[in-house]
């Protein structure tokens, strides 16, 4: 009924406010340059994040293989309770990524 029309009208007014804000950013030159700079910085930050995730994933695979599967540890060391806890933290690639991210 009339309430849905009211909410639709309010939504349209909010959208008009956002459009006005974009017009203001284009009119005020320093504000436009600042917005452009932020957008360009976000592109760079995206690639830094991609590189960080790739590095974390690679090291997690290595740690899972060497620590989680026990390739680097001897049998006598694996019987120690503290070492067993550490091995459990690197049991899978997901566990290794979580452990490395928290470190």
VOGU-3710 file (C-alpha; in Angstrom, 3 decimals, decimal comma):
1> xxxxxxxxxx> 0,000/0,000/0,000  0,936/3,537/0,793  3,837/2,569/3,098  5,683/0,796/0,271  5,285/3,904/-1,914  6,607/6,020/0,982  9,691/3,793/1,390  10,297/3,831/-2,364  10,153/7,630/-2,335  12,601/7,777/0,588
11> xxxxxxxxxx> 14,989/5,450/-1,237  14,839/7,646/-4,342  15,622/10,738/-2,254  18,649/8,989/-0,746  19,895/8,074/-4,218  19,513/11,691/-5,293  21,636/12,745/-2,318  24,366/10,351/-3,406  24,240/11,695/-6,962  24,541/15,238/-5,574
21> xxxxxxxxxx> 27,586/14,150/-3,582  29,263/12,759/-6,715  28,551/16,017/-8,544  30,145/17,936/-5,669  33,261/15,762/-5,858  33,618/16,502/-9,578  33,084/20,246/-9,092  35,601/20,698/-6,245  38,927/19,922/-7,935  41,026/19,043/-4,825
31> xxxxxxxxxx> 38,306/16,679/-3,645  38,236/15,018/-7,073  42,029/14,606/-7,067  41,871/13,111/-3,577  39,222/10,600/-4,678  41,310/9,682/-7,728  44,363/9,162/-5,502  42,439/6,889/-3,152  41,177/4,781/-6,072  44,689/4,439/-7,493
41> xxxxxxxxxx> 46,038/3,463/-4,075  43,342/0,796/-3,749  44,529/-0,800/-6,987  48,049/-1,048/-5,608  46,810/-2,401/-2,298  44,832/-5,104/-4,112  48,006/-6,460/-5,720  49,861/-6,315/-2,412  47,045/-8,377/-0,878  47,208/-10,909/-3,740
51> xxxxxxxxxx> 50,975/-11,260/-3,272  50,565/-11,627/0,491  47,966/-14,400/0,126  50,123/-16,214/-2,430  53,135/-16,041/-0,121  51,090/-17,212/2,862  49,677/-20,108/0,834  53,144/-21,183/-0,377  54,653/-21,109/3,108  51,591/-22,955/4,481
61> xxxxxxxxxx> 52,123/-25,768/1,963  55,779/-25,970/2,971  54,970/-26,004/6,703  52,252/-28,616/6,248  54,659/-30,875/4,402  57,660/-30,358/6,677  56,028/-29,959/10,107  52,482/-31,314/9,792  53,472/-34,518/7,997  56,635/-34,837/10,091
71> xxxxxxxxxx> 59,120/-34,866/7,192  61,595/-32,696/9,070  61,131/-34,239/12,547  62,606/-37,447/13,918  60,485/-40,162/15,536  61,786/-39,440/19,053  60,919/-35,751/18,753  57,400/-36,578/17,506  56,581/-38,340/20,794  56,992/-35,121/22,815
81> xxxxxxxxxx> 53,549/-33,687/23,797  54,559/-30,081/23,000  55,742/-31,102/19,535  52,516/-33,031/18,946  50,568/-29,828/19,642  52,705/-27,962/17,122  52,279/-30,720/14,535  48,501/-30,493/15,031  48,629/-26,767/14,199  50,127/-27,645/10,804
91> xxxxxxxxxx> 48,014/-30,730/10,014  46,415/-29,228/6,881  47,093/-26,289/4,590  44,109/-24,414/6,067  45,390/-25,006/9,617  48,864/-23,893/8,569  47,546/-20,693/6,978  45,538/-19,915/10,087  48,541/-20,574/12,338  50,898/-18,516/10,179
101> xxx> 48,426/-15,657/9,864  48,091/-15,475/13,636  51,860/-15,586/14,218
//
